[in-house]
Amino acid sequence: MLQAIQVVMKKVLAGELSPDTLDEATVSRYMSLKGGVEPDLFIRTGGVQRISNFILWELAYSELYFTDVLWPDFTPTDLHAAMTAFSQRERRFGLSGEQLTS
């Protein structure tokens, strides 16, 4: 995300973009996924429980799954465990559980 903001700021300073036209869609064009599909599930291997500024914007409504298994050792069984955990979550996309039921 920081890299995208830097690119946008350089374009503003160069006169290629107007500050008045900056919005979420403009910034999104410079993000890692460039307007692609945002992930529903983000799996982080290796026991690390952070996302390290990696596609932060695109992960806003993603479900996060952390595992101690290292990537080279990640098996179909591990993927199945991640998918099972994902299937048991209530996807709310920024809403509260109460807002979903109303």
Secondary structure, 3 states (H helix, E strand, C coil): CHHHHHHHHHHHHCCCCCHHHCCHHHHHCCCCCCCCCCCCEEEECCCCCCCCCCCCCCCCCCEEEECCCCHHHCCHHHHHHHHHHHHCCCCCCCCCHHHHHC
